[in-house]
Amino acid sequence: MEQEVKKVDDNPNMHPNDLLPSYLEGSLSADEQDVVRRHIQQCQECSTELDSLAPVLKILSTEKEVFCPEPLALYEFIENGFDPDGTVASHVDRCALCRSEVAFYKEGPKRDLLPSQIKEALNRAYPKTSIARDSGFKKVLARIRDRLSSLSGFRGFALGAALAAILAVVLIYPQGSDNTFIGVSGVDWEDDIPVAKSVLSESGSDKKNAAEGIADSILRKKTQGSPDPGMVNPKVAAVVLFNGFKKPFPESIVADLYEALRPDHKLNKQFVFIPPLQLKNFLDKLRDENLSSTKALTKFYKESSITFALVLNVENQEGKFGLKTAVIDARNGKILVESFKNDIPGTELASAVENSWSLFENVKVELQPD
Amino acid sequence: MASIDETRDVTLVGQCLSGSEHAWSEFYSRFERLIRMVVGRRLHISGDDAEDVVHDVFISLMSALKNYDPSYSLQNFVCTIAERICVDHYRFSKAVKRNADTQSLDDEDSDLENRVIKYSSQILQEDALIHAQESEMVKLSLRLINTRCRELLRLRYYDEAPYSMIGQIQGITENTATVQTARCIRELRKIHQELVKSWNKK
């Protein structure tokens, strides 16, 4: 720096731009500070430059946080290990603030439930249509949660070990070799809505909704299987498959999953739903043929004239469940839309299953005339 | 072909837009801590105040999600919305402070000491907000400057390394390290000024 200072001292028109930060930091020698100070006192341009540099330099010197990685970079680092040049990891090692943020992210309380404020906003943005359905399904879900919790013995479970102890009757098809089992159940969606009976015990305005629910179910029973002439509603089946489980699922749980899949009134107006009982009866007839689950389902779709299938693949994920949900065009096996969810606790499996029909909203129906 | 993650994101967004509470629970669980990080960093608040802003972000996402472009990552989109809400909150806070300052003294407590304390704390709060905003501008400027300058400035001002050590690390002389760092500071200042100018236009 001595050379630069000398140049400035020798030539008053030479601006000490490269010296200004050091001048502000006070890291020049006393003589060098004097030279620069004298110049600044006589040079408006350098004086202005100094005034503009000072606040930036102050922040750089005093606010270490400005060097911290952005929240998104930290998120990618924590979630995906993304740190191509190692700067994030290196910074986190040295920065107490970032280290505490990473620690809180990894070990802090995980919030899974929607706060009431957000739930209310969600209900305003997407109002629910039927109180009867909600309250009834909540009871079904509560029943399923209780059953799955009792399998593990505690809420946050070891399902594999619990399943090994179960001696309940198993209704799983097939005996084939592809390690995928079709869950079969005697659930018949054409029965009266169970929710109607339970809601009747509610008080006040829920009774009115319950009455409407019963009326709708009666109407549905009259119209199901006998659509208006000229109107062709596609046939839809729901199939629950189980992958990677060493021991089969109890029938009661399979039944509850299919119960959670019971389609609502809105869907019933658009599609003809084949109840799980019908799938069970069809597969019972095929037991002697020893078909794989894939072939058995293909045969079921064809012979029952199914147009769409909602297929739920429940996977064993070391004590938790994975759920792969797909809407399939049963006429050609094409997957129309899919969704995945991993690491589902047993107590939340039914909730995850319940919302599967929402995938249908993304499906464009192309119907062939009869 | 979309990756599994991209497919999952699109599917999740689709389910959220259909109003699925379960999908929104998953969305909340996945992004709540990221949004909390953004809010904490940008607004320097925590606790209930941060909670309110985090909720505002999710509520805003209920309508913003329909504009999600799958060619960008979902976390990137969520971060952008969170930053926008933080900016709104910052501007709202500034406006509230500005309006409070223009209130007539007759409206305030008659006790002069209390009035002084009240205005002092208001000034302190406003100062804190202004300072936080300036820091954010410098931080943003650091993101926009070239990589080499960012590294030099990090060595000098974060690691507090002397120029001799910077020179050794970079393979240059001490004098060159000093000159290059000075030029990077000036470059940073230039970017900072442009950001402040465009911010003040809004």
Interface residues (C-beta under 8 A of the other chain):
Chain A: M1 Q3 E4 N17 D18 L19 L20 P21 S22 E49 S52 L53 P55 V56 L57 I59 L60 S61 E63 K64 E65 V66 F67 C68 E70 P71 L72 L74 Y75 E76 E101 F104 Y105 G108 K110 R111 D112 L113 L114 P115 Q117 I118 K119 A121 L122 A125 Y126 V337 E338 S339 F340 K341 S351 A352 E354 N355 S358 L359 E361 N362
Chain B: I4 T7 R8 T11 L12 G14 Q15 S18 G19 S20 E21 H22 A23 W24 S25 E26 Y28 S29 E32 R33 L34 M37 V38 G40 R41 H55 F58 I59 M62 S63 Q75 N76 C79 E134 S135 V138 K139 S141 L142 R143 L153 R154 Y157 Y158 N175 T178 V179 T181 A182 R183 I185 R186 L188 R189 H192 Q193
